[in-house]
Amino acid sequence: MEEVRAYKTTDGKLFGYQEQALEHEESLKWIDRINEFSESTFCPYTSGAQNSMMAKTIVAWERFKVGV
């Protein structure tokens, strides 16, 4: 048997790396606004891989701004 370290986020998801957990936690703060933007006429990427990349980029930007 092997002991493993995991990071649990506020919504109960487990991550093997702290960076992944931090990214997910930050996305939880912004998901409603990101979805609102995604469905608006301002967003050029309303579906598919580009939409997912756009959402990750917004989360990364917000983390960068606050130094998380």
Backbone torsions as a table, in degrees:
resi	resn	phi	psi	omega
1	MET	NA	147.2	-178.6
2	GLU	-129.0	134.4	175.6
3	GLU	-82.0	137.2	179.2
4	VAL	-126.1	154.0	177.6
5	ARG	-105.0	135.6	178.1
6	ALA	-137.5	159.3	178.5
7	TYR	-117.0	123.7	-177.5
8	LYS	-103.6	127.9	-179.9
9	THR	-89.7	170.8	-175.3
10	THR	-62.7	-21.0	178.1
11	ASP	-94.2	8.4	174.7
12	GLY	91.0	-0.5	179.8
13	LYS	-78.2	145.8	179.9
14	LEU	-106.8	140.3	179.3
15	PHE	-132.0	144.0	-179.9
16	GLY	-79.4	-19.4	-177.8
17	TYR	-127.1	139.2	-179.1
18	GLN	-59.5	-40.2	-179.5
19	GLU	-58.7	-41.0	178.1
20	GLN	-64.9	-41.7	179.6
21	ALA	-65.2	-42.0	178.6
22	LEU	-63.1	-42.1	178.4
23	GLU	-61.7	-43.8	-179.7
24	HIS	-65.3	-43.1	178.4
25	GLU	-58.4	-44.2	-179.6
26	GLU	-65.3	-37.9	179.9
27	SER	-64.7	-31.5	178.3
28	LEU	-63.6	-33.7	179.2
29	LYS	-68.3	-32.4	-170.8
30	TRP	-107.8	-5.0	-170.0
31	ILE	-58.3	-39.9	-178.7
32	ASP	-65.0	-45.0	179.9
33	ARG	-68.8	-37.7	177.6
34	ILE	-63.3	-43.6	177.8
35	ASN	-63.2	-40.3	177.5
36	GLU	-61.1	-45.5	177.3
37	PHE	-63.0	-43.8	-177.9
38	SER	-58.8	-33.3	-178.3
39	GLU	-92.1	-0.8	-178.7
40	SER	-88.3	168.9	177.2
41	THR	-75.7	-9.4	178.0
42	PHE	-75.9	-25.9	-176.1
43	CYS	-88.8	120.9	178.7
44	PRO	-79.7	-9.0	-176.1
45	TYR	-119.5	82.8	-173.5
46	THR	-85.8	-9.5	178.7
47	SER	-159.7	171.2	174.8
48	GLY	78.3	-164.5	-175.8
49	ALA	-62.3	-37.0	-179.5
50	GLN	-62.7	-38.6	179.0
51	ASN	-64.1	-42.5	178.3
52	SER	-63.9	-42.5	178.0
53	MET	-64.5	-39.6	178.5
54	MET	-61.2	-45.6	-179.3
55	ALA	-63.0	-43.7	178.7
56	LYS	-64.4	-36.1	179.1
57	THR	-67.2	-41.2	178.0
58	ILE	-62.6	-44.8	178.7
59	VAL	-61.6	-44.7	178.9
60	ALA	-61.2	-40.9	178.8
61	TRP	-62.8	-45.6	180.0
62	GLU	-63.4	-39.1	176.5
63	ARG	-64.8	-41.7	-179.9
64	PHE	-61.4	-41.8	-177.6
65	LYS	-61.9	-35.4	-177.8
66	VAL	-102.2	-1.2	177.0
67	GLY	73.0	31.5	179.5
68	VAL	-91.4	NA	NA
